[in-house]
Amino acid sequence: MRLFDAHNHLHDVQFNNNQNQIISDCKKIGLVKMVINGTSELDWDAVSTLAERYPNIIPSFGLHPWFINNRSSNWLKILEEKIDCYDSAIGEIGLDRCKKGLEYNDQEEVFLSQLKISTERNIPVSIHCIKAWHQIYILLRDNPLPKRGFLLHGFSGPAEMIKPLTKLGAYFSFTGSFAHPKKARHRNNFCKIPINRLLIETDAPYQPLPNNYITHPIEGKLNHPANINNAYKIASNYIRIPYEELIDIVEENFLRLFGN
């Protein structure tokens, strides 16, 4: 069994430097690759440190919209150096019209500058989008994109956006948190996603699964990446694809987007 986590934050300080044990747990359940996403200049070094230590980690560096107000004057140069040094992905980047105190035009400028890097290098990019689906679609439609595609992580957009985003090269990742009763719309939308564009993620330590699906609890109700096995099972149940078949499909999709 080979499982793949398309998006998490294993470097997060909430894990209290327990990454060795977490990686060990992940190996035991068959999680062979995970993409770890930095979100600002302050955590990019932590991402690269883990990538150097563990060969099953794909590093990803990006400036998340929540942290654009704290960027330095040469943040983009630092980002490019990180990406080129580690042959990494880009992310987590995106647009967010829900969180207060973020100027939208500034978000758009930061997003496009990072999208340009991913396109020039043809490397995958992991995108966060909250209540800005029309805007992000326009930006993706009207700008060059990496030929290998891009990931809409923890996709929560409207069903009518799935087809046009797919035509642009989108992949969509399902998280086990969608099993919560209030996430019925999210689950239903994933049934409409082309199977060759489906990925699975944990977003750990965020977006924990419902309690009855948690196999690896962490104090503080944090999400453990090894819970991804049940995220696959949840997706299998709702999408109505046999679990073993879904494992093979996700592996093929993951390797197509992120490489080996």
Backbone torsions as a table, in degrees:
resi	resn	phi	psi	omega
1	MET	NA	128.7	-179.1
2	ARG	-125.8	112.0	-179.1
3	LEU	-107.4	152.5	-175.6
4	PHE	-135.9	128.1	178.3
5	ASP	-103.2	109.6	-173.6
6	ALA	-76.4	-12.7	-176.2
7	HIS	-165.0	116.4	169.5
8	ASN	-151.4	-176.8	-178.7
9	HIS	-134.1	61.0	-175.7
10	LEU	-60.3	-24.1	-179.4
11	HIS	-76.3	-7.6	-172.4
12	ASP	-56.2	137.8	-177.6
13	VAL	-63.5	-19.4	179.0
14	GLN	-64.8	-18.0	178.0
15	PHE	-79.4	-4.4	172.5
16	ASN	53.6	42.4	176.9
17	ASN	58.9	29.5	177.5
18	ASN	-98.0	24.9	-175.4
19	GLN	-62.9	-32.3	178.6
20	ASN	-59.2	-47.9	179.4
21	GLN	-66.8	-39.0	-179.9
22	ILE	-63.7	-44.4	177.9
23	ILE	-62.1	-40.8	177.5
24	SER	-60.6	-45.0	177.4
25	ASP	-59.5	-41.3	-178.3
26	CYS	-65.4	-40.4	178.4
27	LYS	-62.2	-37.3	-177.5
28	LYS	-65.7	-29.3	-179.0
29	ILE	-97.9	2.7	174.7
30	GLY	92.9	17.2	176.6
31	LEU	-81.6	107.0	-170.6
32	VAL	-97.8	-23.6	178.4
33	LYS	-143.8	142.8	174.1
34	MET	-142.8	144.9	177.0
35	VAL	-101.4	118.7	-178.6
36	ILE	-101.4	122.8	-172.0
37	ASN	-104.6	119.0	169.8
38	GLY	-80.0	157.5	-175.0
39	THR	-126.5	-9.6	179.2
40	SER	-163.1	170.5	177.4
41	GLU	-56.3	-28.8	-175.0
42	LEU	-70.3	-21.7	-177.6
43	ASP	-117.2	0.9	-179.2
44	TRP	-62.4	-37.2	178.6
45	ASP	-65.2	-36.4	178.6
46	ALA	-65.0	-38.1	177.0
47	VAL	-64.2	-47.2	-177.9
48	SER	-66.0	-34.6	177.5
49	THR	-61.4	-44.5	179.2
50	LEU	-67.2	-37.8	179.7
51	ALA	-64.3	-35.1	177.5
52	GLU	-70.5	-29.4	-174.7
53	ARG	-86.0	-34.0	-172.7
54	TYR	-125.2	117.7	-177.2
55	PRO	-68.8	-14.5	-179.7
56	ASN	-86.8	5.5	-179.7
57	ILE	-102.1	129.5	169.9
58	ILE	-101.0	115.6	-179.2
59	PRO	-77.5	147.9	176.8
60	SER	-140.5	129.4	-176.6
61	PHE	-120.1	133.9	178.7
62	GLY	-163.9	164.8	175.4
63	LEU	-106.0	106.7	-178.9
64	HIS	-70.0	145.5	-178.2
65	PRO	-58.4	-27.7	179.6
66	TRP	-64.3	-20.8	-171.9
67	PHE	-115.9	14.8	-177.3
68	ILE	-68.0	-26.3	-178.7
69	ASN	-70.2	-14.6	-177.2
70	ASN	-106.4	10.1	-176.5
71	ARG	-75.1	151.9	178.3
72	SER	-84.3	172.7	-177.8
73	SER	-69.9	-24.2	-179.1
74	ASN	-114.6	29.0	-176.9
75	TRP	-59.0	-37.3	-176.2
76	LEU	-69.0	-38.1	177.3
77	LYS	-64.3	-43.1	178.3
78	ILE	-62.0	-41.7	179.6
79	LEU	-61.9	-46.5	-179.7
80	GLU	-62.1	-38.8	178.3
81	GLU	-63.9	-42.0	177.9
82	LYS	-62.1	-47.6	-177.4
83	ILE	-61.5	-44.8	-178.2
84	ASP	-70.8	-31.8	-179.9
85	CYS	-70.2	-37.5	-173.2
86	TYR	-108.7	4.3	179.6
87	ASP	49.5	52.3	-167.6
88	SER	-99.7	179.8	167.5
89	ALA	-90.3	176.2	175.1
90	ILE	-115.5	133.2	178.2
91	GLY	152.0	150.0	21.2
92	GLU	-103.5	127.9	179.1
93	ILE	-126.3	172.3	175.8
94	GLY	154.0	-157.5	-179.5
95	LEU	-130.9	143.4	-179.8
96	ASP	-144.6	113.6	-179.9
97	ARG	-105.5	17.8	179.2
98	CYS	-105.4	-43.1	-178.0
99	LYS	-71.8	132.3	-177.0
100	LYS	-77.0	154.6	174.3
101	GLY	86.5	10.0	-179.1
102	LEU	-113.6	118.6	-178.6
103	GLU	-75.5	124.8	-171.1
104	TYR	-63.8	-45.3	-178.2
105	ASN	-59.4	-35.7	177.2
106	ASP	-66.0	-43.2	176.6
107	GLN	-57.1	-45.4	-177.3
108	GLU	-63.5	-42.4	179.2
109	GLU	-61.7	-45.7	179.7
110	VAL	-64.3	-43.2	179.4
111	PHE	-60.3	-49.5	-176.3
112	LEU	-65.6	-35.6	179.6
113	SER	-65.1	-34.1	178.6
114	GLN	-79.8	-35.8	175.3
115	LEU	-61.0	-37.6	179.1
116	LYS	-62.0	-40.7	178.5
117	ILE	-62.4	-44.8	-178.7
118	SER	-64.2	-37.0	-179.3
119	THR	-70.4	-43.9	-179.7
120	GLU	-61.6	-34.4	-177.8
121	ARG	-99.9	-4.7	-175.4
122	ASN	50.8	53.8	178.0
123	ILE	-116.8	152.2	-176.5
124	PRO	-67.1	152.5	179.9
125	VAL	-133.6	135.9	-179.5
126	SER	-105.5	122.5	-168.7
127	ILE	-114.2	131.2	173.8
128	HIS	-99.9	131.6	177.3
129	CYS	-143.9	123.6	176.5
130	ILE	-128.9	117.8	176.9
131	LYS	52.8	36.5	177.8
132	ALA	-143.0	34.2	-172.6
133	TRP	-67.7	-40.1	178.0
134	HIS	-64.6	-44.2	-178.8
135	GLN	-63.0	-43.5	-176.5
136	ILE	-71.9	-32.2	175.7
137	TYR	-62.8	-44.9	179.4
138	ILE	-60.1	-43.9	180.0
139	LEU	-64.3	-41.5	179.6
140	LEU	-69.4	-37.7	-179.9
141	ARG	-67.1	-36.7	-170.0
142	ASP	-98.8	5.5	-179.8
143	ASN	-129.8	153.3	176.6
144	PRO	-60.0	145.7	-177.6
145	LEU	-127.7	155.0	175.7
146	PRO	-61.8	135.6	-175.6
147	LYS	-62.8	-28.0	-177.5
148	ARG	-76.9	-12.9	178.2
149	GLY	108.2	-172.7	-178.2
150	PHE	-149.1	157.7	-177.6
151	LEU	-108.6	129.6	169.5
152	LEU	-97.8	97.9	-169.6
153	HIS	-76.9	140.1	-179.0
154	GLY	51.8	48.9	-170.1
155	PHE	-52.7	123.8	-179.8
156	SER	-127.7	16.1	-176.1
157	GLY	-78.3	175.1	-179.9
158	PRO	-71.5	151.5	-177.0
159	ALA	-59.7	-35.2	-176.5
160	GLU	-69.2	-12.3	178.5
161	MET	-87.2	-13.1	-173.6
162	ILE	-62.4	-49.4	-177.0
163	LYS	-63.6	-50.3	179.8
164	PRO	-64.8	-34.7	177.7
165	LEU	-68.9	-37.7	177.0
166	THR	-60.6	-41.1	179.7
167	LYS	-62.7	-26.6	178.9
168	LEU	-82.1	-12.8	179.1
169	GLY	115.0	15.0	-174.7
170	ALA	-73.5	143.7	162.5
171	TYR	-110.9	154.5	-175.5
172	PHE	-129.3	128.0	-178.9
173	SER	-105.8	136.8	-179.5
174	PHE	-98.8	133.5	176.5
175	THR	-114.2	147.2	-178.4
176	GLY	-61.5	-19.0	178.0
177	SER	-64.3	-16.7	178.5
178	PHE	-67.6	-9.3	176.3
179	ALA	-76.2	-11.2	176.9
180	HIS	-62.5	143.2	-176.2
181	PRO	-53.2	-34.7	-176.7
182	LYS	-77.1	-3.3	-176.4
183	LYS	-103.5	27.3	-177.6
184	ALA	-58.2	-40.7	-179.5
185	ARG	-62.1	-41.4	179.1
186	HIS	-61.3	-45.2	-179.9
187	ARG	-62.3	-45.7	-178.3
188	ASN	-62.4	-37.6	179.6
189	ASN	-64.4	-34.5	-178.8
190	PHE	-68.3	-20.4	175.3
191	CYS	-69.8	-14.9	-177.2
192	LYS	-100.9	-1.8	-177.9
193	ILE	-83.0	134.1	176.7
194	PRO	-55.8	134.8	-172.6
195	ILE	-63.7	-25.1	179.2
196	ASN	-81.8	6.2	177.1
197	ARG	-123.3	14.3	-175.9
198	LEU	-95.4	131.4	173.3
199	LEU	-128.8	165.2	179.0
200	ILE	-119.9	140.7	178.8
201	GLU	-140.8	165.8	172.6
202	THR	-109.6	-31.0	-171.7
203	ASP	60.0	18.9	-178.9
204	ALA	-55.1	139.7	10.0
205	PRO	-87.4	12.4	-176.2
206	TYR	-96.2	176.2	176.6
207	GLN	48.8	59.1	179.2
208	PRO	-64.7	153.1	176.7
209	LEU	-74.2	162.7	170.2
210	PRO	-56.4	150.7	-173.0
211	ASN	-53.2	-37.9	-175.9
212	ASN	-72.1	-8.8	177.8
213	TYR	-104.7	-4.5	-175.5
214	ILE	-80.3	119.6	177.6
215	THR	-100.3	-21.4	-177.1
216	HIS	-131.2	81.4	-178.6
217	PRO	-70.6	147.5	174.0
218	ILE	-129.8	137.4	179.9
219	GLU	-55.4	139.6	-177.9
220	GLY	91.3	9.9	178.4
221	LYS	61.2	33.8	176.8
222	LEU	-81.5	152.7	178.5
223	ASN	-88.0	129.5	178.3
224	HIS	-95.3	134.1	179.4
225	PRO	-57.0	-27.1	-179.6
226	ALA	-70.3	-9.3	173.0
227	ASN	-71.5	-2.7	-176.0
228	ILE	-63.2	-26.0	178.5
229	ASN	-57.0	-43.1	178.3
230	ASN	-74.3	-25.7	173.7
231	ALA	-63.0	-40.6	174.4
232	TYR	-60.4	-45.1	-177.6
233	LYS	-65.3	-38.6	177.0
234	ILE	-63.4	-46.6	178.8
235	ALA	-61.7	-42.8	178.6
236	SER	-57.2	-42.7	-178.1
237	ASN	-66.4	-45.2	-176.5
238	TYR	-77.2	-36.0	-178.8
239	ILE	-83.0	-16.2	178.6
240	ARG	64.2	49.5	171.7
241	ILE	-122.5	132.0	179.6
242	PRO	-52.7	141.0	-176.0
243	TYR	-51.9	-49.5	-177.3
244	GLU	-64.2	-36.1	178.0
245	GLU	-68.7	-40.3	178.8
246	LEU	-62.6	-39.3	178.3
247	ILE	-56.2	-46.1	-179.4
248	ASP	-67.0	-39.8	-179.6
249	ILE	-64.5	-45.7	-178.9
250	VAL	-64.9	-39.2	177.7
251	GLU	-60.0	-47.0	-180.0
252	GLU	-60.9	-43.3	179.5
253	ASN	-65.4	-43.9	-179.3
254	PHE	-60.7	-46.7	-177.9
255	LEU	-69.1	-29.8	176.8
256	ARG	-66.6	-39.6	-178.0
257	LEU	-83.3	-49.2	-172.4
258	PHE	-98.7	-9.6	-178.4
259	GLY	78.7	-174.1	-177.5
260	ASN	-79.4	NA	NA
